[in-house]
């Protein structure tokens, strides 16, 4: 599928749906959609997330996928990579810890005043719990976050931060899975796609959802694919959903 075809599909995937449930963080709403599939495509305990508005391929792929499944999908209702909180911009995948949120706010708002920073951080602390209640899966369930990247980011940046890695297709470094649960990684490492395991990611806390899930022992898989590669990302998502169990018992 070409980039032009992907952009055409994006126009068919509404950023707003009149009857959908929404959760607000700052000025941005996150739309919650619940799949209704039964039988083989029922995914008890499954959560999906599209968090960066400029990752248009991921939006299209996930919208198509969840329409045929029974999990809960959360979509950011923005077309940009950042969101606005009290007049400041922040990367929404860097807001899941106070340390990470402060670093993102300072980086993206270089002339930020301390009072404005404090207000934005306080608002995030008030509003993020509602978003996490719909994004995080029940005990033993799985959260799949769908992302796109470009030539500047690939699995090679994650390998030094990871406990293990699997590279069956080294010529596709932009397409890979990042898992926080070793049981899930064992399955991924038997599969046809690149993958890394990050149960205890190295480096400073960046406020990402993967780090939050690793810290809390929540099953999380980040699905990365290069922007525009809709068919490959769809193939990866279907394989992932079918390969991993919906729930792990205690």
HUCORLIN-V729989 format. One record per residue. N is the residue number from 1. SS is DSSP state (H for helix, E for strand, - for the rest). OMEGA is omega in radians with two decimals (NA if undefined). D_CENTER is the distance of its C-alpha to the mean C-alpha in Angstrom with 1 decimal. Layout:
n->N ss->SS omega->OMEGA d_center->D_CENTER
n->N ss->SS omega->OMEGA d_center->D_CENTER
This chain:
n->1 ss->- omega->-3.12 d_center->22.1
n->2 ss->- omega->3.10 d_center->23.0
n->3 ss->H omega->3.12 d_center->21.1
n->4 ss->H omega->3.11 d_center->23.6
n->5 ss->H omega->3.11 d_center->22.9
n->6 ss->H omega->-3.13 d_center->19.2
n->7 ss->H omega->3.08 d_center->20.0
n->8 ss->H omega->3.11 d_center->22.6
n->9 ss->H omega->3.13 d_center->20.2
n->10 ss->H omega->-3.14 d_center->17.9
n->11 ss->- omega->-3.14 d_center->21.1
n->12 ss->- omega->3.14 d_center->21.3
n->13 ss->- omega->-3.02 d_center->18.0
n->14 ss->- omega->3.04 d_center->18.8
n->15 ss->- omega->3.12 d_center->16.9
n->16 ss->- omega->3.07 d_center->18.9
n->17 ss->- omega->-2.93 d_center->20.4
n->18 ss->- omega->-3.03 d_center->23.5
n->19 ss->- omega->-3.04 d_center->23.2
n->20 ss->- omega->3.01 d_center->19.5
n->21 ss->E omega->3.14 d_center->18.7
n->22 ss->E omega->3.03 d_center->17.1
n->23 ss->E omega->-3.06 d_center->16.0
n->24 ss->E omega->2.96 d_center->17.0
n->25 ss->E omega->-3.03 d_center->16.0
n->26 ss->- omega->3.11 d_center->18.6
n->27 ss->- omega->-2.99 d_center->19.5
n->28 ss->E omega->3.03 d_center->16.2
n->29 ss->E omega->3.01 d_center->15.6
n->30 ss->E omega->-3.09 d_center->12.6
n->31 ss->E omega->-3.11 d_center->13.9
n->32 ss->E omega->3.11 d_center->13.9
n->33 ss->E omega->-3.08 d_center->15.1
n->34 ss->E omega->3.11 d_center->16.6
n->35 ss->- omega->-3.06 d_center->17.6
n->36 ss->- omega->-3.09 d_center->21.3
n->37 ss->- omega->3.07 d_center->21.9
n->38 ss->- omega->3.08 d_center->24.3
n->39 ss->H omega->-3.03 d_center->25.8
n->40 ss->H omega->-3.09 d_center->24.2
n->41 ss->H omega->3.07 d_center->20.9
n->42 ss->- omega->-3.10 d_center->20.6
n->43 ss->- omega->3.12 d_center->17.6
n->44 ss->- omega->3.09 d_center->18.6
n->45 ss->- omega->-3.10 d_center->16.1
n->46 ss->E omega->3.03 d_center->13.1
n->47 ss->E omega->3.09 d_center->10.0
n->48 ss->E omega->-3.11 d_center->7.3
n->49 ss->E omega->2.95 d_center->4.8
n->50 ss->E omega->-2.92 d_center->5.3
n->51 ss->- omega->3.13 d_center->5.7
n->52 ss->- omega->-3.04 d_center->8.0
n->53 ss->- omega->-3.13 d_center->11.2
n->54 ss->- omega->3.12 d_center->12.8
n->55 ss->- omega->-2.92 d_center->10.6
n->56 ss->H omega->3.11 d_center->12.9
n->57 ss->H omega->-3.14 d_center->13.0
n->58 ss->H omega->3.13 d_center->9.5
n->59 ss->H omega->-3.12 d_center->10.7
n->60 ss->H omega->-3.11 d_center->13.9
n->61 ss->H omega->-3.11 d_center->12.9
n->62 ss->H omega->3.13 d_center->10.7
n->63 ss->H omega->3.11 d_center->13.6
n->64 ss->H omega->-3.06 d_center->16.1
n->65 ss->H omega->-3.03 d_center->14.7
n->66 ss->H omega->3.10 d_center->14.3
n->67 ss->- omega->-3.11 d_center->17.7
n->68 ss->- omega->-3.10 d_center->19.1
n->69 ss->- omega->-3.10 d_center->17.5
n->70 ss->- omega->3.13 d_center->17.9
n->71 ss->- omega->3.11 d_center->14.6
n->72 ss->E omega->3.14 d_center->13.0
n->73 ss->E omega->3.13 d_center->10.4
n->74 ss->E omega->-3.11 d_center->9.3
n->75 ss->E omega->3.01 d_center->9.6
n->76 ss->E omega->3.14 d_center->10.3
n->77 ss->- omega->3.08 d_center->14.0
n->78 ss->- omega->3.03 d_center->14.5
n->79 ss->- omega->-3.13 d_center->15.4
n->80 ss->- omega->-3.13 d_center->15.0
n->81 ss->- omega->-3.08 d_center->12.5
n->82 ss->E omega->3.00 d_center->13.8
n->83 ss->E omega->-3.10 d_center->14.9
n->84 ss->E omega->3.08 d_center->18.4
n->85 ss->E omega->-3.13 d_center->19.5
n->86 ss->- omega->3.08 d_center->23.3
n->87 ss->- omega->3.11 d_center->24.0
n->88 ss->E omega->3.11 d_center->21.8
n->89 ss->E omega->-3.11 d_center->18.6
n->90 ss->E omega->2.99 d_center->15.6
n->91 ss->E omega->-3.08 d_center->12.3
n->92 ss->H omega->3.06 d_center->9.9
n->93 ss->H omega->3.03 d_center->7.7
n->94 ss->H omega->-3.04 d_center->11.3
n->95 ss->- omega->-3.00 d_center->12.7
n->96 ss->- omega->2.90 d_center->12.1
n->97 ss->- omega->-3.12 d_center->15.5
n->98 ss->H omega->3.14 d_center->18.7
n->99 ss->H omega->-3.13 d_center->19.3
n->100 ss->H omega->3.14 d_center->16.0
n->101 ss->H omega->3.13 d_center->16.4
n->102 ss->H omega->3.14 d_center->20.0
n->103 ss->H omega->3.14 d_center->19.5
n->104 ss->H omega->3.13 d_center->17.1
n->105 ss->H omega->3.14 d_center->19.6
n->106 ss->H omega->-3.10 d_center->22.5
n->107 ss->H omega->-3.05 d_center->21.1
n->108 ss->H omega->3.12 d_center->20.3
n->109 ss->- omega->-2.95 d_center->23.4
n->110 ss->- omega->3.14 d_center->26.1
n->111 ss->- omega->-3.07 d_center->28.9
n->112 ss->- omega->3.05 d_center->27.3
n->113 ss->- omega->-3.07 d_center->29.9
n->114 ss->H omega->3.14 d_center->29.5
n->115 ss->H omega->3.12 d_center->30.2
n->116 ss->H omega->3.08 d_center->27.4
n->117 ss->H omega->-3.13 d_center->25.0
n->118 ss->H omega->3.13 d_center->26.2
n->119 ss->H omega->-3.13 d_center->25.8
n->120 ss->H omega->3.13 d_center->22.2
n->121 ss->H omega->3.12 d_center->21.3
n->122 ss->H omega->3.13 d_center->23.3
n->123 ss->H omega->3.10 d_center->21.6
n->124 ss->H omega->3.13 d_center->18.1
n->125 ss->H omega->3.12 d_center->19.7
n->126 ss->H omega->-2.94 d_center->21.2
n->127 ss->H omega->-3.11 d_center->18.3
n->128 ss->H omega->-3.14 d_center->15.2
n->129 ss->H omega->3.13 d_center->16.7
n->130 ss->H omega->3.09 d_center->16.7
n->131 ss->H omega->-3.13 d_center->13.0
n->132 ss->H omega->3.13 d_center->12.4
n->133 ss->H omega->3.12 d_center->15.0
n->134 ss->H omega->-3.10 d_center->13.2
n->135 ss->H omega->-3.05 d_center->9.7
n->136 ss->- omega->-3.09 d_center->11.1
n->137 ss->- omega->3.02 d_center->13.0
n->138 ss->- omega->-3.11 d_center->16.8
n->139 ss->- omega->3.13 d_center->18.5
n->140 ss->- omega->-3.13 d_center->18.0
n->141 ss->- omega->-3.03 d_center->15.2
n->142 ss->E omega->2.99 d_center->11.9
n->143 ss->E omega->3.08 d_center->8.2
n->144 ss->E omega->3.12 d_center->6.3
n->145 ss->E omega->-3.00 d_center->2.7
n->146 ss->E omega->-3.08 d_center->4.6
n->147 ss->E omega->2.93 d_center->6.0
n->148 ss->E omega->3.08 d_center->9.7
n->149 ss->E omega->3.08 d_center->12.1
n->150 ss->- omega->-3.06 d_center->15.9
n->151 ss->- omega->-3.08 d_center->18.8
n->152 ss->- omega->-3.10 d_center->18.3
n->153 ss->- omega->3.09 d_center->15.4
n->154 ss->- omega->-3.04 d_center->15.4
n->155 ss->H omega->-3.11 d_center->15.7
n->156 ss->H omega->3.08 d_center->18.9
n->157 ss->H omega->-3.09 d_center->17.4
n->158 ss->H omega->-3.08 d_center->15.5
n->159 ss->H omega->3.13 d_center->18.6
n->160 ss->- omega->-3.13 d_center->20.7
n->161 ss->- omega->-2.95 d_center->18.1
n->162 ss->- omega->3.07 d_center->17.9
n->163 ss->- omega->-3.13 d_center->20.4
n->164 ss->E omega->3.04 d_center->20.5
n->165 ss->E omega->-3.05 d_center->19.5
n->166 ss->E omega->-3.04 d_center->20.4
n->167 ss->- omega->3.11 d_center->21.3
n->168 ss->- omega->3.10 d_center->23.0
n->169 ss->- omega->-3.09 d_center->22.2
n->170 ss->- omega->3.11 d_center->22.7
n->171 ss->- omega->3.04 d_center->23.4
n->172 ss->- omega->-3.07 d_center->19.8
n->173 ss->- omega->-3.13 d_center->18.2
n->174 ss->- omega->-3.10 d_center->15.3
n->175 ss->- omega->-3.09 d_center->14.2
n->176 ss->E omega->3.03 d_center->13.0
n->177 ss->E omega->2.98 d_center->11.2
n->178 ss->E omega->-3.08 d_center->10.5
n->179 ss->E omega->3.10 d_center->11.6
n->180 ss->- omega->-3.10 d_center->12.8
n->181 ss->- omega->-3.06 d_center->15.5
n->182 ss->H omega->3.13 d_center->18.6
n->183 ss->H omega->3.08 d_center->19.5
n->184 ss->H omega->-3.12 d_center->16.5
n->185 ss->H omega->3.11 d_center->17.0
n->186 ss->H omega->3.09 d_center->20.6
n->187 ss->H omega->3.14 d_center->19.8
n->188 ss->H omega->-3.10 d_center->17.5
n->189 ss->- omega->3.03 d_center->20.3
n->190 ss->- omega->-3.00 d_center->22.7
n->191 ss->- omega->-3.03 d_center->20.7
n->192 ss->- omega->-3.05 d_center->21.0
n->193 ss->- omega->3.09 d_center->17.8
n->194 ss->E omega->-3.12 d_center->17.1
n->195 ss->E omega->2.99 d_center->15.3
n->196 ss->E omega->3.06 d_center->15.4
n->197 ss->E omega->3.09 d_center->15.7
n->198 ss->- omega->3.06 d_center->14.9
n->199 ss->- omega->3.13 d_center->16.5
n->200 ss->- omega->-3.02 d_center->18.1
n->201 ss->- omega->3.13 d_center->16.5
n->202 ss->- omega->3.08 d_center->19.4
n->203 ss->- omega->-3.11 d_center->19.8
n->204 ss->- omega->3.09 d_center->19.5
n->205 ss->- omega->-3.11 d_center->16.9
n->206 ss->- omega->3.11 d_center->14.5
n->207 ss->- omega->-3.11 d_center->12.8
n->208 ss->- omega->3.13 d_center->9.3
n->209 ss->H omega->3.11 d_center->7.4
n->210 ss->H omega->3.12 d_center->8.2
n->211 ss->H omega->3.09 d_center->11.7
n->212 ss->H omega->-3.12 d_center->12.1
n->213 ss->H omega->3.10 d_center->11.4
n->214 ss->H omega->-3.14 d_center->13.7
n->215 ss->H omega->-3.09 d_center->16.2
n->216 ss->H omega->-3.12 d_center->16.3
n->217 ss->- omega->-3.13 d_center->16.5
n->218 ss->- omega->3.08 d_center->13.6
n->219 ss->E omega->-3.09 d_center->12.5
n->220 ss->E omega->2.99 d_center->9.0
n->221 ss->E omega->3.03 d_center->8.1
n->222 ss->E omega->3.13 d_center->5.9
n->223 ss->E omega->3.13 d_center->7.5
n->224 ss->E omega->3.04 d_center->8.9
n->225 ss->E omega->-3.10 d_center->11.8
n->226 ss->E omega->-3.11 d_center->14.3
n->227 ss->- omega->3.13 d_center->14.4
n->228 ss->- omega->-3.10 d_center->17.0
n->229 ss->- omega->-3.03 d_center->16.8
n->230 ss->H omega->-3.10 d_center->16.1
n->231 ss->H omega->3.13 d_center->18.4
n->232 ss->H omega->-3.14 d_center->17.0
n->233 ss->H omega->3.07 d_center->13.4
n->234 ss->H omega->3.11 d_center->14.8
n->235 ss->H omega->3.13 d_center->17.0
n->236 ss->H omega->-3.10 d_center->14.4
n->237 ss->H omega->3.12 d_center->12.4
n->238 ss->H omega->3.13 d_center->15.8
n->239 ss->H omega->-3.13 d_center->17.0
n->240 ss->H omega->-3.11 d_center->14.2
n->241 ss->H omega->-3.12 d_center->14.6
n->242 ss->H omega->-3.04 d_center->18.3
n->243 ss->H omega->-3.04 d_center->18.5
n->244 ss->- omega->3.13 d_center->16.9
n->245 ss->- omega->3.13 d_center->18.7
n->246 ss->- omega->-3.10 d_center->17.5
n->247 ss->- omega->2.93 d_center->18.9
n->248 ss->- omega->3.06 d_center->20.6
n->249 ss->- omega->3.13 d_center->23.7
n->250 ss->- omega->NA d_center->24.9
